[in-house]
Amino acid sequence: MRRCAALVVLMVLLIAGPAPSQPLATIRIATTPIDAGSEPYYAQAMGFFKKAGINVEITPISNGAGVAAAVAGGAADIGQSNVVSLAAAHDRGIPFVIIAPASLYTSRVPQSALVVAKNSPLRTARDLDGKTLAAAGLKTIAQVGPQVWIDRNGGNSASIKWVEMPFSATAEAIASGRVDAALLSEPELGEAVTTGSVRVLSYCYDAIGSDFLIGAWFSTADWARAHPDLVRSYASVMSQTARWARANPQQSAKILEQETKVRITPVTKRVLFGERLDPAAVQPLIDVAARYGLLKASFPASEIIAK
């Protein structure tokens, strides 16, 4: 009798077929379509998200302000931004929290530099006093980085006039004399130096530190509290992706060019990504931002890191 019952159950299961699989959890990601915001594209192409049980929808947004607005307004769950902007948001009471590291600055592979025209007479920090400098974003690391270096090397950053200018227009502006110097980043930096239109005056971020976190993946505090498993999974995937990208620069370059149209050349210094979220790597930019008036006061980096 028991054998007959077992056969009946087996026949029912065979007729019904396999149980439907559970749908993957979906995360909506907003990122800037540049090397620093490219990790989700690599993770998606390599199947890292799927293996972690995550489905992703990636929306490219041209600037950090747009990414922040998407996350704050609920159009995206996770976004990518720089630490200075996230610290400024925290300073204004906007409840963003960092959930994973993104791009790193390391003096071993600097991706940004303060540049001047190839034949410029400017040679020292003091030579920049009273001059006009360009940065891709005012009151961001692109301005603060040069300020720190200038002040630490005998110049007076308070005497400088700053103008906001996209990297794509910077080299021509320097060559034509419309600005005296500028903070330039890859891939434009490598191309401009190689063609001889500019020369490097300093790798000014070294004045902040030899290694620190520039960019981070963030969400709202409410979303992070409501989705702790997704936060842990996303952070794990980003760590895996950081290791993969470091070991596979040629393959990642192909994915980056395909997804974002960013042109990678043999002279382009590629972004390195953080594998572990360490408050000590976040703190330097918070301290510098406070020192130069971008924040009311410094605060512990742990305050903007998801618990």
N, C-alpha and C positions, 0 to 999 in steps of 0.2 A: 504493500500500500504506500509506504514511504517512498519507494522507488518510483512508483507511478506519479506521485505528487511532484517529485523532483524533475521528472521528465516533462511534466506539464509546464512547470516554471521555466525550464530551459527553453522549451518551444516558444513560450510567450516572449522571452527576452530576445530570441533570434528573430522573431517576426517584427518586434518593435524596433530592432536595430540598436545601435549604440546610443547611450544617453547624450543629449546635446551638451556641447562644451559651454562653459561659462564665458560670456563675452569679456574681452579684455577691458580693464579700466582705461579710460581715455584722459590724457592730460593735454591741455591746450597751452602751447608754448609760444611766447612772443620773443623774438630775438632780432638783433641787428644783423643784416646779411654781410658780415665781414668775418675775417679770420677769428677774431676774438669771440664771436657769437656762433661759431660753426659746429660746436660739439653735437647738438641734436641731429644735424644732418649726417654726421659720421655714425652716430649710434643707430640711427634709423637704417642707414645703408648696410651696416654690418649685422643687423638683427639683434643688437643688444637690448633694445626696448622690448621687442617681442619675447625674447628669452626671459626677461624679467616680469613678463605678464602685463606689459603696458602698451597701449595704443597711443600714438601721439598725433596731434595736429599742429604743425609748425607754421606760424605766420611771421614772415619777415616784415619788419618795420624799420624805416630808414634812420630813426634817431632814438636816443635813450628816453627822451621826454614822451615819445609816442608809446614806447614799451611800458613805461611807468603808468601812463594813463590807461593802457589796456588792462594791466594787472589790477590797478586800483578800482577800475570800473567793472571788473568781473568779466571782461571779454577774453582774458587769458588767465590761466591758473599760475603759470610760472613765467618769469621774464629774466632777461640778462641785462645787467647795468654795471656801471663802475662804482667802486666803493665810496668815492667822494659823494656821488649823487645819492646813494642809499643812506649815507650818514646825514646828508642835508635833509632828506625826507624824514628821517628819524627825529632830527632837530626840530622840524615843523609839526611833529606829532602824527605823521603819516605812518600807519602800522605795517611797514614792510619788514620782512625778516629774511636773512640770508639762509639758504638751505644747502648750498653746495658751492665750491670754488669754481671759478671760470679761469680767466687769463691771469698769468703771473708776470711780474717784472723780475728779470734776473740780469745782473750786470754781465753774466757770461754770454748772453744772447740778447743784447738790447734791441728793442724794436722801435724805440723812439729816440729822437735826438734834437738838440737845439742847433739849428743850421743858419748859415749866412751865405751870401753870394760867394762864389769861388774866389773872386778877386777883392773881396771886402777887406778893408783895413781893420775891421773889428777882430780882436784877438783875445780879449780878456773879458771877464764879467764887468769890470769897471767901464770898459769901452761901451757898454750897452746903456749906461746912464743917460736918461733923456731921450732914448730912441723909441721907435715904434715897432712893437713885436706883434706877431699874429699867433693865434691859437684856435684850434678847431672848436673849442667851447670855452667861453669865459666863465670864471668861477668854477672850473673843473680842474682835474689833474693836469690837463694840457697847459693851463696857466700857472698853477701852483708849482709844478715841477721846475720850470725855469726860474720862478721867483726864489725858491729855496736855494738853487745853485748860485744864482746871482748874489744873493745876500751872504752866502757862506764863503764867497770868493772875492769879496771886496767891493761889490757893486751895491747899488741902491735900487731895489725893485720898485719902491714907491715912486720913483721918478719916471717910470716907463709908461708909455701910452699903449694900451692893448686894443687890438681889433680882432673881431671874430671872423674866421675864414676857413672854408673847407680845405682839407688836405689837397684835394685835386687842383686847387687854384694857388696853393702856397708857393710852389717853386717858381712859377712865372712872376708872382708878385715880388718875390725877393730879387729875381734877375732884373726886373724892370725898375727896382728901387722904390716901389710903393710901400714896402715894409723893410726894415733893416735886418730882422731875424725872425725866426718862427720855430715853433715846436712842430716837427714833422714825424709821422709814423709810417710803418710799413703798410702796404707795399710801395707807396709813393716815395718813402725815404730812400730805399735801395735804388730805385730808378733814377731819382734826382741826383744822387751822389755818383752813380755810374756814368750818367751822361755829362757830368761835370757842371751842371747848372748851380749846384750848391756844394758847400763843404761842411763837415761837422765841426761845430764850435765846442760842443760838450754833450756827453751822454748825461743830461742833467738829472735824470731820475736817480742816479747813483747818490745824489745828495740827500735823498730820502732814505735810501737803504739799498743793500745789494740784492735782496730778495724780499718781495712783498706781494700781496694780492692786489691786483688792479681791478679785476672784474669778478662778478659773482652772480649766481642764479638765486632769484628771490621770489617770494610769494607774499601774500598778506598773512599776518599772524593768525587770523581766523581760519584761512584755508589750511595753513600748516597744522593747526590744532585739530581740525576736522579730518585731516587725511594723513595721519602719521605714517602709515604703511607706504603710501605713495611717496611721501617725502623721503623716507629711507631708501626706497627702491630707486627713485630718481638720483639721489646722491650716489648710490652704488653704481648706477649706470654711468654717471659722469666721471667717477673715479676710473672705471674700466675704460672709458673712452679716452681719458687723458693719457693713460698708459699706451693705448693703441695708437693714438695720434703721434705721440713722441717716437714710437717705433716705426711708424709707417708714413713718413712725410710725403712721399711721392703719391701714394694712394689717396691720402687725405687731400692733397692738392687737386687731384682730379675731381673728387667729390665737391670740394669747395668751389672750383671754377664752374662745375656743372650746375650747382644749386644757386649760386649767388652772382656768377659772372665776374667775380673778383679775379684779376689776372695775377697769377703767380709766376715769377721769373726765377732763373737760377740764382739771382742775387738777393731775392727776397728772404729776409729772416722771418721764420715762421713763429707764430705764437706758441708758447708753452702753457699748458693748463695744469692747475693744481689737482693733486690726487687726494688731498685730505684737507678738511676745513679746520684751520688752526687760528684761533683768535689772535695769536701773536703776529700772524701774517697780515691780519686786517688792521691792527692797531696803528701802524705807521701813518697811513693816509688819514685816519681820523684825527690823529694828533696834529699833522701838518695842516689839515683843513681848518682846525680850530685856531691854530697859530696865525693863519692868514685871513681870519675873519669870515670864513665860509660857514662856520658853526658858532653858536653862542659860547660853547665850551666843549672841551674834549669829554669823552665818556668811554667806559670800558666796551671793547668790541663785543663782548658777550651779550650786551643789551640788544644788538641787532642780529644775533644768530639764533635761529630757531632752536628751541629747547628739545 
